[in-house]
Amino acid sequence: MGRFYLTTPIYYVNDAPHVGHAYCTVNADALARWHRLSGDSTKFLTGTDEHGQKVADAAVKNGVDPQTWTDQTSRRFREAWDALDISYDDFIRTTEPRHTETVQKFLTAIYENGYLYKDVYSGLYCVSCEDYFTLEASDEGQCPIHHRPLTEMSEENWFFRLSAFEDRLLEYYEEHPGFVTPETKRNEAVSFVKGGLRDISITRTSIDWGIPVPWDPGHVFYVWYDALINYLTAIGYGRDDDQVEEWWPASHHLIGKEIIRFHCVWWPAMCMAAGLDPVSHVQVHGWLLVGGQKLSKTMAAEGGVRLTDIAPVVLTDEFGVDPLRYYLVRETALGNDGEFSHEGITARYNTDLANNLGNLVARVSTVVGAKCDAQSLIPGRDTELRTEAERAIDLARRAWERFAPSQALEATWGLIGATNAYLERHAPWKMESGKELDAVMADALESIRLVSILISPVMPSVAQEIWRRLTLEGSPTDSPQDESLVWGLYRARGPLSKGEPLFPRIRSDE
């Protein structure tokens, strides 16, 4: 048993949550649930990023002040995560007083350590990125990401001596090969550092919607520096409730690949400058693509995919909460880009959930209810299904530990497939009641019990419903998985009945 501190990026409140946000958050939630099931002391953090020019502009566009706008939009993220059954332990908002205190303490430490200096910055600025670009890095004067003209700006800023950390960052990467995963993203970060680091501005005087710089009134911290520090705010850095020593060594960030530079170069350098070790691990995920294009608010604003058509709440209404969670985790492995589509969800739903899992639970419940005394069924010690189950459990455990929840589900569905094949070979619906039938059905029930535990991080409500239908006591998550994922524990408390289909099939014309 250990500690596990997991964070998502905090999501920007210039617009509503979309399924791209849900992809990251559901995967993070599944990882947090697995570690709780493993008995780890777990802290799962998400939240909203609420400062910066984009937020101020969005507020003006909507006829309200920035605080009112952030209150409204942050609430929409909470509602989306509640609808998706996200079990976060803390939801942080960067407009909270606790965050202001931590940001000022952390950046003051960097200032006092001599890594900040004042200068005038002139360059090409993208409001959508909240970032500057050199002319060489731009697309002929346009933002290479948003394809909008960059604005030439000049203002007095405080700068962070990022260039002082080239060698230290490369040394850290060398000594901590698992710091960034997958390896392709680690190599990308290393290449960025090897390409040479320039000092970067960390304050603004052109806006006032941000956290004030305590040693220089008139400056506010640049939104990215404010946002990154949220991971320390949640564990009390610089405050009376400081728990950094306990949680930071077990810290893991789950982030999208577009923010590697901020989290894997800037952020560890900032931590070093403040006298703190970097986060222990950054897991990078790819993008959800729609028609081959990245899902984003900017695309929608420019006439691309309408986010309202693929908002998390809309999708849960269409497919159900757990089926959507299953699709988001199973379809696209963390680290890869994936194609999102309604057809893809429907296919996964009908094949994996209705045909495989749902049909397995239904056929076993039907046979046991009609031909067996469920309360007398005890799984065999040495059976072919036990071998399949123990193999699937081992594969799933290893997958969860290496931040591969899609592979953990693949292993679980391997057990579901093996159990369905086992039933096809024995055809218990043709067997007479007796010891032979009882032995077959007891093993099938035990396999389903183990499956319900293995799917519980991703489909908690479905797992609980299967547990109930098996008439088991408590819930799939009552015991640590090293105690519950052991063959032979199935004991029914009462008779089984088939019940309604777990996953009514979706017709293609629906």
N, C-alpha and C positions, 0 to 999 in steps of 0.2 A: 504494500500500500504506500502511495506517495502523494504528491501534489500535482495538480494539472491546472494551469492557468491559460485559458484560451480566449483569444480576442478575434472579432471580425474587424474590418475597417469600420470607422464610424461614417455613416452615410450622409452625404451632403443634402441640405434641406432646401435646395432651390427648386425642387419638384417632388412628385410623389414616388413612392417605392415601386419598382417593377420586378419582373421575375429574375432579372440578372442579380439584383440584390438578394432575392430569395434563394438563389442557387448557393451563394456563399453562406448565407445565414443558416439554411437547413443543413448543409454539410457540417458546419461548425456545431450546430445543435446536436447532430448525431454523434459527433466525436465527443462532445461533453457528456452526453448520456452514456456512451460506452465507458468512459472513464469513471463515471459515478457507479456504473454497474460493476466495474472492476474494483471498487472500494476506495478509489483515490479521492482525496479531498480536492474538490473541483470548484473552480471559479470560472464562469463563462460570461464574458463582457461583450456587449454591443452598444450601439447608441447613435447619436447624430452629431454631425459637424455643422456648426451654426454661425460661424463668423465669415468675413471676407466680402469681396466686392460683389460676387455673384448673388449672395444672399441679400445684400443691401439693394441690388438692382431688382431682384425678384419681388422684394417687399414693395418698392416704389411702383413697379408694374402692376401690383395687385392692390394698390391704394391703402397700404397699412404700414406701420412702422416695423423695423426689422424684428423686434422682440415678439410682436404679435404674429408675424409671419412664421418665425421659427417655432413658436408654440403650436401653431396650427399644423405645420408640416411634420414636426417631430411626432405629434400625436398620431399622424397617419402611419408612421413606421411602427409605432407601438401596436396599433390596431392590426396592421398586416402581420406582425410577428405573433400576436395573440391568435389570429385566425389560423396561422400555420403551426400552432402549438410549440412555439419556441420557448425553451426552458432557461432563458438567460437568468443569471444571478444578479446582474447589475446592468442597468440601462443608463448610459452616461450622456449628458448634454453639455456641450462645451460652453454654454452660457451659464452654467451653474457656478455659484461662489467657490465650491471646493476645487473646481478646475482652474479658475482664475488664480487661486492661491498656489496650487501646485505649479502651474506654468511660470508664474513669477519667481517662485523659489528655484525651480530647475534652471531657468535661463539666467537668473542672477548668479547661480553657481558657475555657469559657463563664462559669464562676464567677469566674475571675480578671479577665475582661473586664467584670464588673459586671452581668451579665444574669440573675443568680439572687438570690433573696431568700427569707427564711424567714417563714412565716405559718401560720395555722390555717385548714384548709379544711373546710367543711361543705357537703354536697351529696348528691345522689341518685346511687348507684353501681350499675353493672351488672357483675357478676362475669364474665359471658360475653363482654361487650365489653372488659372491663378498662378501663372509661371512666366518667367522670362525666357526668350530664345535668342541665340546669336543669329546673325544673318545667315551664317553657314548652316546652322541647324534648322532654319526655317525652310518653308517650301516657297522660295522666291517671294519672301515677305509675308507669307500666309502661315497660319498655324499648321504644322504637319499632321496634327490630330483632328482638329475641328474644321480645317480648311476655310478659315475666316481670316481677313486681314489682321495683322498684328499692329498694335498701337505703339508708337514710339513714345517712351516715357523717360523722364529724368527727375529724380528726387533724392533727397538726403536719406540714407539708410544706415542702419547698423548691419555689419557683415560678420558672418561666421567664418573662421579660418578653416574651412573644409580642406584646403590644400595641405594643411599640416598633418593630415591623417592618412595620406596615401599609403605609406609604408605600414603603419599600424593596422589599417584595414586589410591589406594584403596578407600580413602576418596572421591576423585573426582568422581569415578565411582558410589559410594553410593549416592552422592548428585546430580548426573546427570544421572539418569537411561536411558535417551535417547541418551547418548553420542555416543554409538555404537549400530547400528541396523544391522540385526535382533538380537534378544535377545540371540540366540545361539552363535553368534559371540562375543557378549559382554561377555558372560560367559567364552568363550575361552580366551579372553584377561585377564579377571580377574583371571582365573586359572593360567595363565602364570605368572602374578605378584605374586600371592600367593605362587607359587612354588619357589620364591626367585630370586632376580635380581642380576646379576653380572655386575661389571663395564665393559665398552666396549671401545675398541680402536676406535678413530675417525680420525687418521691420518695414512699416509703411507710414508715410505722413499724408498720403493722398486720400486716405479713408480714415474713418473713426470707429467703424463697426468691427471692433476687435479688442483684445486684452491689452491694456496700457502697459508700456514699458516702465517699470518702477523707477529706473535711474535717469529717464529722459522723457519728461512729459511732452506730449505732442506726437510721439511715436506709438503705434500699436504693433503687436507682433503679427507677422505675416501668417496667414491662416494655416499653412502647412505645418509650421513649427508649433503653433497652438494645438493643432489636431493630433500630431504624433504623440504629444505628451499625455493624451488621455489615458494611455495604457498604464501610466504611473499614477495618474489621479485616482484611478479606481482602487489602487492598493495603498493610497495614503501618503505618497511621497511628499515630504516636507511639512506634514501636518501631524496633529496629535495622534491620529489613527494610523500611523505609518506601519505598514506590513510588507514593505518592499523586501526585506531580508527573507521573509517566509515564502513569498510568491514569485519574485522575479527570477530566481534560478530555475523555476519550472514554467517559464512563460513561453507561449507559442502564438505567433500571429498567423492568421489565415488571410491572405490578400490576393487581389487580382493582379495579373501580370503587368498592367499598365502603371502600377505604382511601385515597381521594384526599386527604382532609383531612390525614392523617398525612404522606403523601409529598409533597404539593404545596403545603402551607402550613407545617406544623410543621417538617418536615425542612429545607427551604431556609432557613427562619428560623434554625434551630439552626446550620446551616453558616455563615451570615453572622455569627452571634454568636460562633462559634469562630474567625472570621477566614479562612474557607474559602469558595470559590465553591460554589454549589449544584451538584448533579448536572446534567449537561448536558441530559438528556432523560428524560422519564417517558412511557412508552406505557401507556395505560390500556386494559384489556380488559373486556368485559362478563361476564355470568354464564352458566353452563350451567343451563338450566331443565329440570326434569323435571315434565311435566304442568303447565307454567306456573309452577312454584314454584322458587325458588333451591335449588340443591343445597347442603346444609350438614350438618355434624355435629349441629347443634341440631335441625334438622328430623327427622333420624333418631332422635334421642333422644326426641323427642316423638311418635313413632309414624308419621312420614312415610316417605319413601323409605328403604329399607334400604341403607346404604352398602356392606354386604358383597355386595349383588347387583351393584353397579357399581364394584367395586374394580378398579384397573388390572390387577392380576395375573389376576383372573378374566376380564376382557375380552380380555387377550392370549391366554389359553388358548382362548377361544371363536373369535376372529377372526384371531389372529396379530398379531405386534408391529407390523409395518409397515402393515398395513391399519388398525389402530386409530390409529396415528400419523397416517396420511393423513386419516382421518375427522375427528380432532380439529383438524387444521390447515385442511382444506378446507371443512368444513361451516359454521364460524362465523368470520366475519372479526373480527380484533382490533378492539375498540371496540363491537361489537354483542353483544346477548344472543343466545343460541342454544338451541334445543331439543335435548336429548340423548335418544336412544332407541335401542333395539336394532334397531328397524325402520329407523331412519335409517342406522345402520352397515351393515346388510344391503343396503339399496338402493345406497349408495355402493359397497360391495364388488362387488356383481353388475354394476352399470352401468359405473362408472368403471374399476374394476380388472379384473374378469373379461372383460366384453364389449369394452371399449375397449383398454386397455393389454395385458392378457394375450392377447387374440385377435390384436392386431397383431403381437406378438412371435412367436406361434405360427405364424400364416399366412406371415410372411416367412421364418422359419426353415425351415418345411416346403418352400416353393417353392425357396429357395436350396439346401437340402440335396438336393433331388431333381433340379434342373435346371441348377445353376450351379456353377462353380468359385469358391468364396467368396474364395479368395486372389487372384483376378485382378480382383475387382470394385473399381472406383474411382468415387466419386461424380462426377457432372457438375458443371461450373462454373456454367453458366447454366441452371437448371432451375426449374420452378414450386415444387418443394418447398424449394429454397434460400430463396426469397423468404418462404415461410411460416415456415421455421425462424428466419430472422434477425429476423422480426417478433416471433415468440414469445420469442426470447431477449431482445430489447430490452424487451418488456413485463415479462418476468419479472425482469430486473435492476432495473428501476425500481420494481417492486412490493416486492422484497426491501429496497431502500434506504429505502422509506417505511414499513417495518414492516407490510407487507401480504402475508404469506406465502400466504394463501388465494387472493389474486389472482395471485400467481406460479404457483400450481398451476393456476389457471384458464387462464392463458396457455399453460402446458405442455400441458394437455389440449386446447387449441385446435390445437396442433401434432399431437398424437396423432390428433385427428379429421381434420385435413387429410391426414395420411398414410394413414389408412384410406380416405378418399374418393379419394385418388390411386390407391390399389390397386383400388378398385372401378371406376374409370374405365378403367384399363389391363388389369384382369383377368389378371394374370400367370399364374394357374393354368391359363389357356387358351392361353397363348403357347408357341411352340416355343423350344427353347434357341437362344441366339444373342445378337448384340450388342444388339438391341432389348430383350430380356428382361434382359440383364445391366445395362443402363442403368437400367431401372426398379427393379430390386432393389438396385442399389448406392445409389441415392438413398433408398430406403426404409430400408436398413440405416444410412445416415448419419443419417437423421432419428431412428431409434431410439437411436443412439449419443448424440446430443445430448439426447434425452429422459432417458436414464439419468443424465446429468450433472445435468440440471435437477431431477430428483426426488431426487437423493442427499441433500440436507439433510433431507428428510422421510422418505424410505424408503431408508435406507442399505443394508440387506441386499438388498432387491429390486433396487436399482440395481446392486449388485455382481454379483448373479446374472444380470441381463440382460447386463452387460458380459462375463461368463464365457461365456454362450451365444453371444454375437457373436464369440467367440474373440479378443477384444481383449487387448492386453498391459497388465498392471498393474491399476489400478482407476480408477473414474470421478473420483476425487478426487486423483489423483497430480499433476496439473498445475493451476496457477491457472486459474480459469474464463475469464479474458481470453485464455488460450492454448488451452484445450481447447474452448471454445464457439465454434469457428470452422468454418465449413462446409468439408467436403472431406477430413477427416482419417481416415475409416474405412479400416482395413486389417486384414483377417482374418489370423489366424495359422494357421488350419486349417479343415477342413470344418465346416459347421453341421448341427446336428440339432435336431429339434423339442423333445424332452425332455418332462417332465411339465408339466401346466398350471401356470402361475405362480399362478393364483388359481382353484382349483376352485370352481365356483358353489355358493352356499348356497341350499338349497331353503327356501321360506317356512315349511314345517312343521318345519324344524330350529331 
